Amino acid sequence: MEKKKEVRGKVILECTSCVRKSFKKLSTAVSRYITQKNRHNTPNKLELKKFCPRCSKHTIHGEIKN
């Protein structure tokens, strides 16, 4: 049987400024958060302002593909 997609699914948020810097450096450590979103109410990618311990400031964290 086919598995139905959940309405309220888990999403991973990743720091957008660390991702840009990680291509220049060899370090792969990136700030990530796990949260939930309702796929019916917010079909677009989620972006939240969260604290990044690597940057030591509040930055925009965007949804990545899981």
N, CA, C and O atoms as a Tripos MOL2 file, in Angstrom:
@<TRIPOS>MOLECULE
protein
  264   263    66     0     0
PROTEIN
NO_CHARGES

@<TRIPOS>ATOM
      1 N           0.8160   -1.1740    0.0000 N.3       1 MET1
      2 CA          0.0000    0.0000    0.0000 C.3       1 MET1
      3 C           0.8670    1.2470    0.0000 C.2       1 MET1
      4 O           1.9890    1.2590    0.5070 O.2       1 MET1
      5 N           0.3110    2.2840   -0.5820 N.am      2 GLU2
      6 CA          1.0260    3.5400   -0.6460 C.3       2 GLU2
      7 C           0.8710    4.3020    0.6720 C.2       2 GLU2
      8 O          -0.2220    4.3940    1.2300 O.2       2 GLU2
      9 N           1.9770    4.8390    1.1490 N.am      3 LYS3
     10 CA          1.9630    5.5800    2.3990 C.3       3 LYS3
     11 C           1.5280    7.0200    2.1210 C.2       3 LYS3
     12 O           2.0770    7.6830    1.2410 O.2       3 LYS3
     13 N           0.5280    7.5030    2.8860 N.am      4 LYS4
     14 CA          0.0440    8.8690    2.6920 C.3       4 LYS4
     15 C           1.0060    9.8600    3.3190 C.2       4 LYS4
     16 O           1.6520    9.5730    4.3270 O.2       4 LYS4
     17 N           1.0890   11.0410    2.7010 N.am      5 LYS5
     18 CA          1.9230   12.0930    3.2370 C.3       5 LYS5
     19 C           1.1920   12.7470    4.4090 C.2       5 LYS5
     20 O           0.0100   13.0740    4.3080 O.2       5 LYS5
     21 N           1.8890   12.9280    5.4940 N.am      6 GLU6
     22 CA          1.2890   13.5040    6.6840 C.3       6 GLU6
     23 C           0.9890   14.9810    6.4570 C.2       6 GLU6
     24 O           1.7250   15.6710    5.7520 O.2       6 GLU6
     25 N          -0.0960   15.4610    7.0590 N.am      7 VAL7
     26 CA         -0.4490   16.8740    6.9530 C.3       7 VAL7
     27 C           0.5450   17.7070    7.7560 C.2       7 VAL7
     28 O           1.0290   18.7380    7.2900 O.2       7 VAL7
     29 N           0.8360   17.2510    8.9520 N.am      8 ARG8
     30 CA          1.7740   17.9670    9.8160 C.3       8 ARG8
     31 C           3.0790   17.1870    9.8320 C.2       8 ARG8
     32 O           3.2210   16.2210   10.5820 O.2       8 ARG8
     33 N           4.0250   17.6030    9.0100 N.am      9 GLY9
     34 CA          5.2630   16.8560    8.8700 C.3       9 GLY9
     35 C           6.4550   17.5760    9.4720 C.2       9 GLY9
     36 O           6.4130   18.7840    9.7070 O.2       9 GLY9
     37 N           7.5110   16.8310    9.7180 N.am     10 LYS10
     38 CA          8.7420   17.3910   10.2450 C.3      10 LYS10
     39 C           9.5190   18.0630    9.1250 C.2      10 LYS10
     40 O           9.5720   17.5550    8.0040 O.2      10 LYS10
     41 N          10.1210   19.2050    9.4300 N.am     11 VAL11
     42 CA         10.9750   19.9140    8.4880 C.3      11 VAL11
     43 C          12.2800   20.2670    9.1870 C.2      11 VAL11
     44 O          12.3150   20.4290   10.4070 O.2      11 VAL11
     45 N          13.3460   20.3860    8.4130 N.am     12 ILE12
     46 CA         14.6580   20.7490    8.9410 C.3      12 ILE12
     47 C          14.9870   22.1540    8.4720 C.2      12 ILE12
     48 O          14.9240   22.4530    7.2790 O.2      12 ILE12
     49 N          15.3410   23.0230    9.4250 N.am     13 LEU13
     50 CA         15.7280   24.3920    9.1300 C.3      13 LEU13
     51 C          17.2440   24.5030    9.2490 C.2      13 LEU13
     52 O          17.8280   24.0450   10.2320 O.2      13 LEU13
     53 N          17.8860   25.1140    8.2420 N.am     14 GLU14
     54 CA         19.3360   25.2330    8.2100 C.3      14 GLU14
     55 C          19.7320   26.6920    8.0510 C.2      14 GLU14
     56 O          19.0780   27.4350    7.3180 O.2      14 GLU14
     57 N          20.7820   27.1060    8.7200 N.am     15 CYS15
     58 CA         21.2480   28.4900    8.6800 C.3      15 CYS15
     59 C          21.6910   28.8390    7.2570 C.2      15 CYS15
     60 O          22.5120   28.1340    6.6700 O.2      15 CYS15
     61 N          21.1530   29.9170    6.7110 N.am     16 THR16
     62 CA         21.4790   30.2940    5.3320 C.3      16 THR16
     63 C          22.8460   30.9610    5.2300 C.2      16 THR16
     64 O          23.5130   30.8290    4.2030 O.2      16 THR16
     65 N          23.2780   31.6690    6.2630 N.am     17 SER17
     66 CA         24.5840   32.3320    6.1790 C.3      17 SER17
     67 C          25.7300   31.3320    6.3770 C.2      17 SER17
     68 O          26.7900   31.5020    5.7760 O.2      17 SER17
     69 N          25.5470   30.3090    7.1940 N.am     18 CYS18
     70 CA         26.5860   29.2900    7.3790 C.3      18 CYS18
     71 C          26.7460   28.4350    6.1260 C.2      18 CYS18
     72 O          27.8540   28.0020    5.8100 O.2      18 CYS18
     73 N          25.6610   28.1920    5.4200 N.am     19 VAL19
     74 CA         25.7190   27.3810    4.2000 C.3      19 VAL19
     75 C          26.5770   28.0800    3.1540 C.2      19 VAL19
     76 O          27.3660   27.4380    2.4610 O.2      19 VAL19
     77 N          26.4210   29.3870    3.0420 N.am     20 ARG20
     78 CA         27.2200   30.1500    2.0730 C.3      20 ARG20
     79 C          28.6940   30.1230    2.4370 C.2      20 ARG20
     80 O          29.5500   30.0420    1.5560 O.2      20 ARG20
     81 N          29.0000   30.1910    3.7400 N.am     21 LYS21
     82 CA         30.3910   30.1940    4.1920 C.3      21 LYS21
     83 C          31.0240   28.8130    4.1060 C.2      21 LYS21
     84 O          32.2370   28.7050    3.9280 O.2      21 LYS21
     85 N          30.2190   27.7420    4.2290 N.am     22 SER22
     86 CA         30.7760   26.3920    4.2930 C.3      22 SER22
     87 C          31.4050   25.9550    2.9700 C.2      22 SER22
     88 O          32.2400   25.0500    2.9630 O.2      22 SER22
     89 N          31.0230   26.5800    1.8470 N.am     23 PHE23
     90 CA         31.6460   26.2330    0.5770 C.3      23 PHE23
     91 C          33.0900   26.7180    0.5300 C.2      23 PHE23
     92 O          33.9260   26.1130   -0.1410 O.2      23 PHE23
     93 N          33.3880   27.8010    1.2370 N.am     24 LYS24
     94 CA         34.7380   28.3460    1.2550 C.3      24 LYS24
     95 C          35.6310   27.5990    2.2320 C.2      24 LYS24
     96 O          36.8300   27.4590    1.9950 O.2      24 LYS24
     97 N          35.0580   27.1190    3.3250 N.am     25 LYS25
     98 CA         35.8180   26.4250    4.3570 C.3      25 LYS25
     99 C          35.5870   24.9240    4.2660 C.2      25 LYS25
    100 O          34.6320   24.4690    3.6370 O.2      25 LYS25
    101 N          36.4540   24.1740    4.8880 N.am     26 LEU26
    102 CA         36.3250   22.7200    4.8850 C.3      26 LEU26
    103 C          35.3610   22.2260    5.9580 C.2      26 LEU26
    104 O          34.9350   21.0720    5.9230 O.2      26 LEU26
    105 N          35.0150   23.0860    6.9080 N.am     27 SER27
    106 CA         34.1130   22.6960    7.9860 C.3      27 SER27
    107 C          32.7100   22.4520    7.4530 C.2      27 SER27
    108 O          32.2030   23.2450    6.6590 O.2      27 SER27
    109 N          32.0780   21.3670    7.8780 N.am     28 THR28
    110 CA         30.7260   21.0490    7.4250 C.3      28 THR28
    111 C          29.6960   21.2960    8.5060 C.2      28 THR28
    112 O          28.5150   21.0150    8.3020 O.2      28 THR28
    113 N          30.1170   21.8220    9.6660 N.am     29 ALA29
    114 CA         29.1870   22.0690   10.7600 C.3      29 ALA29
    115 C          28.2720   23.2360   10.4130 C.2      29 ALA29
    116 O          28.7380   24.3470   10.1600 O.2      29 ALA29
    117 N          26.9740   22.9790   10.4020 N.am     30 VAL30
    118 CA         25.9770   23.9860   10.0780 C.3      30 VAL30
    119 C          24.9000   23.9140   11.1400 C.2      30 VAL30
    120 O          24.5360   22.8300   11.5950 O.2      30 VAL30
    121 N          24.3880   25.0800   11.5380 N.am     31 SER31
    122 CA         23.3210   25.1320   12.5340 C.3      31 SER31
    123 C          22.0230   24.6060   11.9250 C.2      31 SER31
    124 O          21.6030   25.0710   10.8660 O.2      31 SER31
    125 N          21.3870   23.6420   12.5880 N.am     32 ARG32
    126 CA         20.1290   23.0640   12.1100 C.3      32 ARG32
    127 C          19.1300   22.9450   13.2400 C.2      32 ARG32
    128 O          19.4920   22.6570   14.3800 O.2      32 ARG32
    129 N          17.8750   23.1700   12.9130 N.am     33 TYR33
    130 CA         16.7630   23.0160   13.8440 C.3      33 TYR33
    131 C          15.7360   22.0860   13.2070 C.2      33 TYR33
    132 O          15.5960   22.0630   11.9850 O.2      33 TYR33
    133 N          15.0160   21.3170   14.0290 N.am     34 ILE34
    134 CA         13.9310   20.4660   13.5480 C.3      34 ILE34
    135 C          12.6300   21.0170   14.1180 C.2      34 ILE34
    136 O          12.5320   21.2750   15.3180 O.2      34 ILE34
    137 N          11.6330   21.1950   13.2570 N.am     35 THR35
    138 CA         10.3440   21.7120   13.6800 C.3      35 THR35
    139 C           9.2560   21.0490   12.8520 C.2      35 THR35
    140 O           9.5460   20.1880   12.0220 O.2      35 THR35
    141 N           8.0060   21.4430   13.0710 N.am     36 GLN36
    142 CA          6.8780   20.9120   12.3140 C.3      36 GLN36
    143 C           6.1530   22.0480   11.6120 C.2      36 GLN36
    144 O           6.1790   23.1930   12.0650 O.2      36 GLN36
    145 N           5.4980   21.7150   10.4880 N.am     37 LYS37
    146 CA          4.6570   22.6960    9.8200 C.3      37 LYS37
    147 C           3.4670   21.9880    9.1970 C.2      37 LYS37
    148 O           3.5440   20.8130    8.8370 O.2      37 LYS37
    149 N           2.3700   22.7150    9.0760 N.am     38 ASN38
    150 CA          1.1760   22.1900    8.4400 C.3      38 ASN38
    151 C           1.3160   22.4070    6.9340 C.2      38 ASN38
    152 O           1.3780   23.5480    6.4770 O.2      38 ASN38
    153 N           1.3640   21.3420    6.1770 N.am     39 ARG39
    154 CA          1.6160   21.4380    4.7360 C.3      39 ARG39
    155 C           0.4410   22.0430    3.9630 C.2      39 ARG39
    156 O           0.6350   22.5710    2.8680 O.2      39 ARG39
    157 N          -0.7700   21.9750    4.5150 N.am     40 HIS40
    158 CA         -1.9270   22.5760    3.8480 C.3      40 HIS40
    159 C          -1.9310   24.0980    4.0080 C.2      40 HIS40
    160 O          -2.2500   24.8170    3.0610 O.2      40 HIS40
    161 N          -1.5840   24.5900    5.1890 N.am     41 ASN41
    162 CA         -1.6080   26.0310    5.4450 C.3      41 ASN41
    163 C          -0.3860   26.7460    4.8890 C.2      41 ASN41
    164 O          -0.5020   27.8830    4.4310 O.2      41 ASN41
    165 N           0.7790   26.1150    4.9150 N.am     42 THR42
    166 CA          2.0100   26.7280    4.4210 C.3      42 THR42
    167 C           2.6830   25.8080    3.4070 C.2      42 THR42
    168 O           3.5930   25.0590    3.7620 O.2      42 THR42
    169 N           2.2450   25.8560    2.1510 N.am     43 PRO43
    170 CA          2.8560   24.9820    1.1440 C.3      43 PRO43
    171 C           4.2510   25.4530    0.7140 C.2      43 PRO43
    172 O           5.0360   24.6610    0.1920 O.2      43 PRO43
    173 N           4.5640   26.7380    0.9310 N.am     44 ASN44
    174 CA          5.8770   27.2690    0.5560 C.3      44 ASN44
    175 C           6.9240   26.8650    1.5830 C.2      44 ASN44
    176 O           6.6020   26.3820    2.6690 O.2      44 ASN44
    177 N           8.1940   27.0760    1.2130 N.am     45 LYS45
    178 CA          9.2720   26.7560    2.1350 C.3      45 LYS45
    179 C           9.2510   27.7100    3.3170 C.2      45 LYS45
    180 O           8.9990   28.9060    3.1690 O.2      45 LYS45
    181 N           9.5180   27.1610    4.4890 N.am     46 LEU46
    182 CA          9.4590   27.9050    5.7310 C.3      46 LEU46
    183 C          10.7980   28.5950    5.9900 C.2      46 LEU46
    184 O          11.8550   27.9970    5.7910 O.2      46 LEU46
    185 N          10.7510   29.8640    6.4380 N.am     47 GLU47
    186 CA         11.9520   30.5970    6.8260 C.3      47 GLU47
    187 C          11.6800   31.2730    8.1640 C.2      47 GLU47
    188 O          10.7240   32.0360    8.2990 O.2      47 GLU47
    189 N          12.5200   30.9920    9.1470 N.am     48 LEU48
    190 CA         12.3790   31.5660   10.4810 C.3      48 LEU48
    191 C          13.7060   32.1630   10.9220 C.2      48 LEU48
    192 O          14.7730   31.7040   10.5160 O.2      48 LEU48
    193 N          13.6260   33.1900   11.7570 N.am     49 LYS49
    194 CA         14.8250   33.7940   12.3090 C.3      49 LYS49
    195 C          15.1480   33.0830   13.6190 C.2      49 LYS49
    196 O          14.3910   33.1810   14.5850 O.2      49 LYS49
    197 N          16.2750   32.3640   13.6510 N.am     50 LYS50
    198 CA         16.6810   31.5750   14.8160 C.3      50 LYS50
    199 C          18.1280   31.9310   15.1790 C.2      50 LYS50
    200 O          18.8400   32.5550   14.3930 O.2      50 LYS50
    201 N          18.5440   31.5250   16.3740 N.am     51 PHE51
    202 CA         19.9110   31.7740   16.8180 C.3      51 PHE51
    203 C          20.8430   30.7180   16.2450 C.2      51 PHE51
    204 O          20.5710   29.5210   16.3350 O.2      51 PHE51
    205 N          21.9400   31.1710   15.6590 N.am     52 CYS52
    206 CA         22.9550   30.2630   15.1180 C.3      52 CYS52
    207 C          24.1770   30.3050   16.0340 C.2      52 CYS52
    208 O          24.8280   31.3460   16.1200 O.2      52 CYS52
    209 N          24.5080   29.2150   16.7180 N.am     53 PRO53
    210 CA         25.6700   29.2280   17.6110 C.3      53 PRO53
    211 C          26.9930   29.3560   16.8540 C.2      53 PRO53
    212 O          27.9810   29.8240   17.4210 O.2      53 PRO53
    213 N          27.0280   28.9590   15.6190 N.am     54 ARG54
    214 CA         28.2520   29.0680   14.8370 C.3      54 ARG54
    215 C          28.5360   30.5220   14.4630 C.2      54 ARG54
    216 O          29.6850   30.9600   14.5070 O.2      54 ARG54
    217 N          27.4860   31.2760   14.0930 N.am     55 CYS55
    218 CA         27.6240   32.6970   13.7530 C.3      55 CYS55
    219 C          27.5540   33.5870   14.9940 C.2      55 CYS55
    220 O          27.9790   34.7420   14.9510 O.2      55 CYS55
    221 N          27.0300   33.0680   16.0820 N.am     56 SER56
    222 CA         26.8050   33.7880   17.3390 C.3      56 SER56
    223 C          25.8680   34.9770   17.1740 C.2      56 SER56
    224 O          26.0680   36.0240   17.7890 O.2      56 SER56
    225 N          24.8400   34.8110   16.3360 N.am     57 LYS57
    226 CA         23.8190   35.8520   16.1680 C.3      57 LYS57
    227 C          22.5640   35.2230   15.5830 C.2      57 LYS57
    228 O          22.5730   34.0670   15.1580 O.2      57 LYS57
    229 N          21.4820   36.0020   15.5660 N.am     58 HIS58
    230 CA         20.2220   35.5340   14.9930 C.3      58 HIS58
    231 C          20.2790   35.6870   13.4760 C.2      58 HIS58
    232 O          20.5390   36.7780   12.9690 O.2      58 HIS58
    233 N          20.0370   34.5970   12.7540 N.am     59 THR59
    234 CA         20.0590   34.6080   11.2920 C.3      59 THR59
    235 C          18.8140   33.8990   10.7650 C.2      59 THR59
    236 O          18.0770   33.2670   11.5220 O.2      59 THR59
    237 N          18.5960   34.0110    9.4770 N.am     60 ILE60
    238 CA         17.4630   33.3420    8.8500 C.3      60 ILE60
    239 C          17.8110   31.8850    8.5870 C.2      60 ILE60
    240 O          18.8320   31.5710    7.9750 O.2      60 ILE60
    241 N          16.9480   31.0110    9.0590 N.am     61 HIS61
    242 CA         17.0750   29.5730    8.8310 C.3      61 HIS61
    243 C          15.9880   29.1550    7.8570 C.2      61 HIS61
    244 O          14.8050   29.3890    8.1020 O.2      61 HIS61
    245 N          16.3840   28.5380    6.7580 N.am     62 GLY62
    246 CA         15.4300   28.1180    5.7350 C.3      62 GLY62
    247 C          15.2330   26.6270    5.7140 C.2      62 GLY62
    248 O          16.0930   25.8670    6.1580 O.2      62 GLY62
    249 N          14.0990   26.2120    5.1980 N.am     63 GLU63
    250 CA         13.7500   24.7990    5.1130 C.3      63 GLU63
    251 C          14.6030   24.1230    4.0460 C.2      63 GLU63
    252 O          14.7860   24.6660    2.9570 O.2      63 GLU63
    253 N          15.1230   22.9440    4.3560 N.am     64 ILE64
    254 CA         15.8720   22.1790    3.3790 C.3      64 ILE64
    255 C          15.0960   20.9060    3.0480 C.2      64 ILE64
    256 O          14.1780   20.5130    3.7670 O.2      64 ILE64
    257 N          15.4800   20.2850    1.9650 N.am     65 LYS65
    258 CA         14.8330   19.0580    1.5250 C.3      65 LYS65
    259 C          15.2870   17.9010    2.3840 C.2      65 LYS65
    260 O          16.4880   17.7310    2.5910 O.2      65 LYS65
    261 N          14.3390   17.0720    2.9080 N.am     66 ASN66
    262 CA         14.7450   15.9090    3.6970 C.3      66 ASN66
    263 C          14.6460   14.6670    2.9060 C.2      66 ASN66
    264 O          14.9500   13.5870    3.4120 O.2      66 ASN66
@<TRIPOS>BOND
     1     1     2 1
     2     2     3 1
     3     3     4 2
     4     3     5 am
     5     5     6 1
     6     6     7 1
     7     7     8 2
     8     7     9 am
     9     9    10 1
    10    10    11 1
    11    11    12 2
    12    11    13 am
    13    13    14 1
    14    14    15 1
    15    15    16 2
    16    15    17 am
    17    17    18 1
    18    18    19 1
    19    19    20 2
    20    19    21 am
    21    21    22 1
    22    22    23 1
    23    23    24 2
    24    23    25 am
    25    25    26 1
    26    26    27 1
    27    27    28 2
    28    27    29 am
    29    29    30 1
    30    30    31 1
    31    31    32 2
    32    31    33 am
    33    33    34 1
    34    34    35 1
    35    35    36 2
    36    35    37 am
    37    37    38 1
    38    38    39 1
    39    39    40 2
    40    39    41 am
    41    41    42 1
    42    42    43 1
    43    43    44 2
    44    43    45 am
    45    45    46 1
    46    46    47 1
    47    47    48 2
    48    47    49 am
    49    49    50 1
    50    50    51 1
    51    51    52 2
    52    51    53 am
    53    53    54 1
    54    54    55 1
    55    55    56 2
    56    55    57 am
    57    57    58 1
    58    58    59 1
    59    59    60 2
    60    59    61 am
    61    61    62 1
    62    62    63 1
    63    63    64 2
    64    63    65 am
    65    65    66 1
    66    66    67 1
    67    67    68 2
    68    67    69 am
    69    69    70 1
    70    70    71 1
    71    71    72 2
    72    71    73 am
    73    73    74 1
    74    74    75 1
    75    75    76 2
    76    75    77 am
    77    77    78 1
    78    78    79 1
    79    79    80 2
    80    79    81 am
    81    81    82 1
    82    82    83 1
    83    83    84 2
    84    83    85 am
    85    85    86 1
    86    86    87 1
    87    87    88 2
    88    87    89 am
    89    89    90 1
    90    90    91 1
    91    91    92 2
    92    91    93 am
    93    93    94 1
    94    94    95 1
    95    95    96 2
    96    95    97 am
    97    97    98 1
    98    98    99 1
    99    99   100 2
   100    99   101 am
   101   101   102 1
   102   102   103 1
   103   103   104 2
   104   103   105 am
   105   105   106 1
   106   106   107 1
   107   107   108 2
   108   107   109 am
   109   109   110 1
   110   110   111 1
   111   111   112 2
   112   111   113 am
   113   113   114 1
   114   114   115 1
   115   115   116 2
   116   115   117 am
   117   117   118 1
   118   118   119 1
   119   119   120 2
   120   119   121 am
   121   121   122 1
   122   122   123 1
   123   123   124 2
   124   123   125 am
   125   125   126 1
   126   126   127 1
   127   127   128 2
   128   127   129 am
   129   129   130 1
   130   130   131 1
   131   131   132 2
   132   131   133 am
   133   133   134 1
   134   134   135 1
   135   135   136 2
   136   135   137 am
   137   137   138 1
   138   138   139 1
   139   139   140 2
   140   139   141 am
   141   141   142 1
   142   142   143 1
   143   143   144 2
   144   143   145 am
   145   145   146 1
   146   146   147 1
   147   147   148 2
   148   147   149 am
   149   149   150 1
   150   150   151 1
   151   151   152 2
   152   151   153 am
   153   153   154 1
   154   154   155 1
   155   155   156 2
   156   155   157 am
   157   157   158 1
   158   158   159 1
   159   159   160 2
   160   159   161 am
   161   161   162 1
   162   162   163 1
   163   163   164 2
   164   163   165 am
   165   165   166 1
   166   166   167 1
   167   167   168 2
   168   167   169 am
   169   169   170 1
   170   170   171 1
   171   171   172 2
   172   171   173 am
   173   173   174 1
   174   174   175 1
   175   175   176 2
   176   175   177 am
   177   177   178 1
   178   178   179 1
   179   179   180 2
   180   179   181 am
   181   181   182 1
   182   182   183 1
   183   183   184 2
   184   183   185 am
   185   185   186 1
   186   186   187 1
   187   187   188 2
   188   187   189 am
   189   189   190 1
   190   190   191 1
   191   191   192 2
   192   191   193 am
   193   193   194 1
   194   194   195 1
   195   195   196 2
   196   195   197 am
   197   197   198 1
   198   198   199 1
   199   199   200 2
   200   199   201 am
   201   201   202 1
   202   202   203 1
   203   203   204 2
   204   203   205 am
   205   205   206 1
   206   206   207 1
   207   207   208 2
   208   207   209 am
   209   209   210 1
   210   210   211 1
   211   211   212 2
   212   211   213 am
   213   213   214 1
   214   214   215 1
   215   215   216 2
   216   215   217 am
   217   217   218 1
   218   218   219 1
   219   219   220 2
   220   219   221 am
   221   221   222 1
   222   222   223 1
   223   223   224 2
   224   223   225 am
   225   225   226 1
   226   226   227 1
   227   227   228 2
   228   227   229 am
   229   229   230 1
   230   230   231 1
   231   231   232 2
   232   231   233 am
   233   233   234 1
   234   234   235 1
   235   235   236 2
   236   235   237 am
   237   237   238 1
   238   238   239 1
   239   239   240 2
   240   239   241 am
   241   241   242 1
   242   242   243 1
   243   243   244 2
   244   243   245 am
   245   245   246 1
   246   246   247 1
   247   247   248 2
   248   247   249 am
   249   249   250 1
   250   250   251 1
   251   251   252 2
   252   251   253 am
   253   253   254 1
   254   254   255 1
   255   255   256 2
   256   255   257 am
   257   257   258 1
   258   258   259 1
   259   259   260 2
   260   259   261 am
   261   261   262 1
   262   262   263 1
   263   263   264 2
@<TRIPOS>SUBSTRUCTURE
     1 MET1         2 RESIDUE 1 A MET
     2 GLU2         6 RESIDUE 1 A GLU
     3 LYS3        10 RESIDUE 1 A LYS
     4 LYS4        14 RESIDUE 1 A LYS
     5 LYS5        18 RESIDUE 1 A LYS
     6 GLU6        22 RESIDUE 1 A GLU
     7 VAL7        26 RESIDUE 1 A VAL
     8 ARG8        30 RESIDUE 1 A ARG
     9 GLY9        34 RESIDUE 1 A GLY
    10 LYS10       38 RESIDUE 1 A LYS
    11 VAL11       42 RESIDUE 1 A VAL
    12 ILE12       46 RESIDUE 1 A ILE
    13 LEU13       50 RESIDUE 1 A LEU
    14 GLU14       54 RESIDUE 1 A GLU
    15 CYS15       58 RESIDUE 1 A CYS
    16 THR16       62 RESIDUE 1 A THR
    17 SER17       66 RESIDUE 1 A SER
    18 CYS18       70 RESIDUE 1 A CYS
    19 VAL19       74 RESIDUE 1 A VAL
    20 ARG20       78 RESIDUE 1 A ARG
    21 LYS21       82 RESIDUE 1 A LYS
    22 SER22       86 RESIDUE 1 A SER
    23 PHE23       90 RESIDUE 1 A PHE
    24 LYS24       94 RESIDUE 1 A LYS
    25 LYS25       98 RESIDUE 1 A LYS
    26 LEU26      102 RESIDUE 1 A LEU
    27 SER27      106 RESIDUE 1 A SER
    28 THR28      110 RESIDUE 1 A THR
    29 ALA29      114 RESIDUE 1 A ALA
    30 VAL30      118 RESIDUE 1 A VAL
    31 SER31      122 RESIDUE 1 A SER
    32 ARG32      126 RESIDUE 1 A ARG
    33 TYR33      130 RESIDUE 1 A TYR
    34 ILE34      134 RESIDUE 1 A ILE
    35 THR35      138 RESIDUE 1 A THR
    36 GLN36      142 RESIDUE 1 A GLN
    37 LYS37      146 RESIDUE 1 A LYS
    38 ASN38      150 RESIDUE 1 A ASN
    39 ARG39      154 RESIDUE 1 A ARG
    40 HIS40      158 RESIDUE 1 A HIS
    41 ASN41      162 RESIDUE 1 A ASN
    42 THR42      166 RESIDUE 1 A THR
    43 PRO43      170 RESIDUE 1 A PRO
    44 ASN44      174 RESIDUE 1 A ASN
    45 LYS45      178 RESIDUE 1 A LYS
    46 LEU46      182 RESIDUE 1 A LEU
    47 GLU47      186 RESIDUE 1 A GLU
    48 LEU48      190 RESIDUE 1 A LEU
    49 LYS49      194 RESIDUE 1 A LYS
    50 LYS50      198 RESIDUE 1 A LYS
    51 PHE51      202 RESIDUE 1 A PHE
    52 CYS52      206 RESIDUE 1 A CYS
    53 PRO53      210 RESIDUE 1 A PRO
    54 ARG54      214 RESIDUE 1 A ARG
    55 CYS55      218 RESIDUE 1 A CYS
    56 SER56      222 RESIDUE 1 A SER
    57 LYS57      226 RESIDUE 1 A LYS
    58 HIS58      230 RESIDUE 1 A HIS
    59 THR59      234 RESIDUE 1 A THR
    60 ILE60      238 RESIDUE 1 A ILE
    61 HIS61      242 RESIDUE 1 A HIS
    62 GLY62      246 RESIDUE 1 A GLY
    63 GLU63      250 RESIDUE 1 A GLU
    64 ILE64      254 RESIDUE 1 A ILE
    65 LYS65      258 RESIDUE 1 A LYS
    66 ASN66      262 RESIDUE 1 A ASN
